[in-house]
Amino acid sequence: MWMLTTPLCDLLGIDAPLIQAPVGSASCPALVAAVSRAGALGMLSFTWAPVEQVATDLAELGVLLGPDVPFGVNFILDFSIEEKLALCLKAGVRVVSTFWGDPAPFVERIHAAGAVHLHTVGSAVEAVRAVEAGVDAVVCQGWEAGGHVWGTAASLPLIPAVVDAVSPVPVIAAGGIADGRGLAAVLTLGAQAAWVGTRFLASEEARTHEVYRSRVVAAAETDAVHTLAFDGGWPGAAHRALWNSTLEAWEAAGRPAASERPGEGDVVASGPWGDQLRYGDMMPLPGMRGDLEAMALYAGQSAGLVREVLPAARIVEGFVREATDVLSRLGGV
């Protein structure tokens, strides 16, 4: 029997080498709790959340998970995170991940609070710098990934390059992984866990609008395009999203710069989060109304492998079962 566990699982206090990526506003306490209860690691995205929402979400997770089941939080270092990070550490959050910047100024305080520090990188050189700064593990994000994409290398060459560069520090593989076959593949490349976002967008617990989920489930692997179009809240930050009417118009116009893009300033949706403008960086969330298909439909190329909406626990179970089966069969070759 193949035991699907790695040293990173022990470090994080989880049973399965699987981490639910902090998929922006789609990540919520219900999703994180479902993933963590299933033995993987759920992650909340707190970069853009108001401090009051951070406190509310942490309290809710305390009720849903109790003190013994771990979860993590994520922050993008291009933005001010000091107050929210302090709140998370005071609350006893066990895992903190950082992205898009230098992790060095945050390592000491994260460790002083007893938390594990993960940092996302896009190259072996960057991974070495992060490890030298003191992070406990690196997330190597391949270009196939959905949402905001830091690097330019694809996962297949990137993962072993990063593993070789920072061994024995654990490496977590991100980008292009949507089922147990992908998990098995990255484990054979030397990673100690998979970081999965797109698959969990199509989970019952994710805070995603039905229009968005339907587009993810219907997508082919070629529908998720790397672009700079949806940069309304984060100028110049590259990302991957599903092809839609906004991208089609922007591409047809020759990819003009901000303030010159077709339909810029149009209100394409409204709801609890206010009016949403074309080229804004918000994804479609429950309660929004309007032309939701024209919003940022973040997804990775692995969307082509997502066939249905499932409970998050079943997604975790499917990953583990399929990866165990694949690795067991490979062991007999």
C-alpha positions in Angstrom: 0.0 0.0 0.0 1.4 3.4 -1.0 1.5 5.8 1.9 0.7 9.2 0.4 2.5 11.4 2.9 5.6 13.5 2.9 7.8 15.3 5.4 5.9 18.5 4.6 2.7 16.9 5.8 4.3 16.5 9.2 5.5 20.1 9.2 2.1 21.4 8.3 0.1 18.9 10.4 -1.9 17.5 7.5 -2.6 14.0 6.3 -2.5 14.5 2.5 0.1 16.4 0.5 -2.4 18.8 -0.9 -3.0 22.5 -0.4 -6.0 24.5 -1.5 -4.6 27.6 -3.1 -5.8 31.0 -1.7 -8.1 31.7 -4.6 -8.8 35.3 -3.9 -12.4 36.2 -2.9 -13.5 32.7 -3.8 -11.7 31.4 -0.7 -13.9 31.6 2.4 -14.2 29.9 5.8 -16.6 27.2 4.5 -14.2 26.1 1.7 -11.1 26.3 4.0 -12.8 24.3 6.7 -14.0 21.6 4.3 -10.6 21.2 2.8 -8.8 21.1 6.2 -11.3 18.7 7.7 -10.7 16.3 4.8 -7.0 16.2 5.7 -5.5 18.7 3.3 -4.7 22.3 4.0 -7.2 25.1 3.4 -6.0 28.6 2.7 -7.7 32.0 3.1 -6.7 35.0 1.0 -6.5 38.1 3.2 -4.6 40.7 1.1 -7.6 42.7 0.1 -10.0 41.8 3.0 -10.8 44.6 5.5 -9.4 44.0 9.0 -12.9 43.5 10.3 -13.5 40.7 7.7 -10.2 39.1 8.7 -11.3 39.0 12.3 -14.7 37.6 11.4 -13.3 34.9 9.2 -10.7 33.8 11.8 -13.4 33.6 14.4 -15.6 31.5 12.1 -12.8 29.1 11.3 -12.1 28.8 15.0 -15.7 27.5 15.4 -15.6 25.3 12.3 -12.2 23.7 12.9 -11.4 24.1 16.6 -7.8 24.5 17.8 -6.3 21.2 16.4 -7.1 21.4 12.7 -4.6 23.6 10.8 -5.4 26.1 8.0 -3.3 28.9 6.4 -3.5 32.5 5.3 -2.0 34.2 2.3 -0.7 37.7 1.7 0.6 39.5 -1.4 3.6 41.6 -0.5 2.8 44.3 -3.0 0.2 45.6 -0.6 0.2 46.7 3.1 -0.3 43.6 5.3 1.1 44.6 8.7 -2.1 44.9 10.7 -3.8 41.9 9.2 -0.7 39.7 9.5 -0.4 40.7 13.2 -4.1 39.8 13.7 -3.6 36.3 12.2 -0.4 35.6 14.2 -2.1 36.7 17.4 -5.0 34.3 16.6 -2.6 31.4 16.3 -2.7 30.8 12.6 -0.2 28.0 11.9 0.7 28.6 8.3 1.4 31.9 6.5 2.1 32.1 2.8 3.5 35.2 1.0 3.7 36.0 -2.7 4.9 38.7 -5.1 7.7 40.3 -3.1 10.6 39.8 -0.7 9.6 37.5 2.2 12.7 38.4 4.3 11.1 41.2 6.4 8.4 38.9 7.6 10.2 35.6 8.3 11.3 36.4 11.9 7.9 37.6 13.1 6.1 34.6 11.5 8.5 32.2 13.2 8.3 34.0 16.5 4.6 33.4 16.5 5.2 29.7 15.9 3.9 29.6 12.4 5.3 28.0 9.2 6.3 30.4 6.4 5.7 29.5 2.8 6.7 31.7 -0.1 5.8 31.5 -3.8 8.6 31.7 -6.4 8.8 31.5 -10.2 12.5 30.4 -10.6 15.2 28.4 -8.9 17.2 31.5 -8.3 14.3 33.1 -6.5 13.7 29.9 -4.5 17.3 30.0 -3.2 16.9 33.6 -2.2 13.7 32.8 -0.3 15.3 29.9 1.5 18.3 32.0 2.4 15.9 34.5 3.9 14.6 31.7 6.2 11.3 30.5 4.7 10.3 27.0 5.7 9.1 25.8 2.2 8.7 27.3 -1.3 5.8 27.2 -3.6 7.0 27.0 -7.2 4.4 28.4 -9.5 4.4 27.3 -13.1 3.2 29.5 -15.9 0.1 27.3 -16.3 -1.4 28.6 -13.1 -4.6 30.6 -12.8 -5.0 33.9 -11.1 -2.0 36.1 -10.7 1.1 34.5 -12.2 4.6 35.6 -11.0 7.0 33.6 -13.2 7.4 32.6 -16.8 8.6 28.9 -16.6 6.3 26.0 -17.0 5.8 23.5 -14.2 7.5 20.5 -15.7 11.0 22.1 -16.0 10.5 24.4 -13.0 9.6 21.9 -10.3 12.8 19.7 -10.5 15.0 22.8 -11.0 13.6 24.3 -7.7 13.8 20.9 -5.9 17.5 20.6 -6.9 18.3 24.2 -5.9 16.8 24.1 -2.4 16.9 20.5 -1.2 16.2 19.4 1.5 13.8 22.4 2.0 10.3 21.2 0.9 8.9 22.4 -2.4 5.2 22.7 -3.2 4.2 22.5 -6.8 1.6 24.9 -8.2 0.2 25.4 -11.7 -1.6 22.9 -14.0 -2.6 20.4 -11.3 -6.3 19.5 -11.1 -6.5 15.8 -10.3 -4.6 12.9 -8.6 -2.6 12.3 -11.8 -1.1 15.7 -11.5 -0.4 15.2 -7.8 1.4 12.0 -8.5 3.4 13.7 -11.2 4.7 16.5 -9.1 5.5 14.1 -6.3 7.7 12.1 -8.7 9.4 15.3 -9.7 10.4 15.8 -6.1 7.7 18.2 -4.8 6.3 17.3 -1.4 2.8 18.7 -2.1 0.5 20.2 -4.7 -0.9 23.7 -4.5 -4.3 23.6 -6.3 -6.6 26.5 -7.0 -8.7 26.1 -10.2 -10.1 22.7 -9.2 -11.5 24.2 -5.9 -13.2 27.1 -7.8 -15.6 24.4 -8.9 -16.4 23.2 -5.4 -19.7 23.5 -3.6 -18.2 25.6 -0.8 -16.2 28.1 -2.9 -17.5 31.6 -2.9 -18.0 31.6 -6.7 -21.0 32.7 -8.7 -22.7 29.9 -10.7 -21.9 31.7 -13.9 -18.2 31.5 -13.0 -18.3 27.8 -11.9 -20.1 26.9 -15.1 -17.4 28.5 -17.2 -14.7 26.7 -15.4 -16.4 23.3 -15.8 -17.0 24.0 -19.5 -13.5 25.3 -20.2 -10.9 23.6 -22.4 -7.2 23.7 -21.5 -6.7 26.3 -24.2 -9.4 28.7 -22.9 -7.3 30.1 -20.0 -5.1 32.9 -21.3 -2.2 34.8 -19.9 -3.0 38.5 -19.9 -2.6 41.9 -18.4 -6.2 43.0 -19.1 -7.9 42.6 -15.7 -5.6 44.9 -13.8 -8.1 47.4 -12.4 -6.9 46.9 -8.8 -3.4 45.8 -9.4 -1.8 47.5 -12.5 0.9 45.5 -14.3 0.3 42.3 -12.5 0.1 39.4 -15.0 -2.7 36.8 -14.6 -4.5 34.0 -16.3 -8.2 34.0 -16.9 -10.8 32.4 -19.2 -11.3 33.9 -22.6 -14.4 36.2 -22.6 -16.0 39.2 -24.3 -13.8 41.7 -22.5 -10.6 39.9 -23.6 -11.9 39.5 -27.1 -12.6 43.2 -27.4 -9.2 44.1 -25.9 -7.3 41.8 -28.1 -9.2 43.0 -31.2 -8.2 46.5 -30.4 -4.5 45.6 -30.2 -4.2 45.4 -26.4 -4.3 49.1 -25.8 -3.1 50.6 -22.5 -5.3 51.5 -19.6 -7.6 54.5 -20.2 -7.6 53.5 -24.0 -9.3 50.1 -23.7 -12.7 49.5 -25.4 -15.5 49.8 -22.9 -13.3 50.9 -20.1 -15.3 52.4 -17.3 -18.4 50.4 -18.2 -20.3 48.9 -15.2 -20.6 45.2 -16.1 -22.0 44.0 -12.8 -23.3 45.1 -9.4 -24.2 43.6 -6.1 -23.0 43.4 -2.5 -19.4 44.4 -3.4 -20.6 47.5 -5.3 -20.4 48.3 -9.0 -17.8 46.2 -11.0 -16.1 47.9 -13.9 -14.9 46.3 -17.1 -11.1 45.4 -16.6 -11.5 45.3 -12.9 -9.8 42.5 -11.0 -12.8 41.2 -9.1 -14.2 37.7 -10.0 -17.9 37.0 -10.1 -19.2 36.3 -6.6 -22.6 35.2 -5.3 -25.1 38.0 -5.2 -23.7 39.8 -8.2 -25.9 40.7 -11.1 -25.2 41.8 -14.7 -22.8 40.7 -17.5 -20.8 38.4 -15.1 -19.2 36.6 -18.1 -17.3 39.9 -18.9 -15.6 39.9 -15.5 -12.2 38.4 -14.6 -12.8 34.6 -14.8 -9.5 33.6 -13.2 -8.5 30.0 -14.0 -5.5 28.0 -14.9 -4.9 25.7 -17.9 -6.0 22.8 -15.7 -9.6 24.1 -16.1 -9.7 21.7 -19.0 -9.6 18.8 -16.5 -12.5 20.1 -14.3 -15.7 18.3 -15.3 -18.1 18.9 -12.4 -18.8 20.8 -9.2 -18.2 18.7 -6.2 -18.0 19.1 -2.4 -14.4 20.1 -1.4 -14.0 16.9 0.7 -14.7 14.7 -2.3 -12.2 16.7 -4.3 -9.5 16.0 -1.7 -10.5 12.4 -1.5 -10.4 12.0 -5.3 -6.9 13.5 -5.4 -5.5 11.2 -2.8 -7.2 8.1 -4.2 -6.1 8.7 -7.8 -2.6 9.7 -6.9 -2.2 6.6 -4.6 -3.4 4.4 -7.5 -1.1 6.0 -10.0 2.0 5.8 -7.8 1.2 2.2 -6.8 0.9 1.2 -10.5 4.2 3.0 -11.3 5.9 1.1 -8.5 5.2 -2.1 -10.3 6.6 -1.1 -13.6 
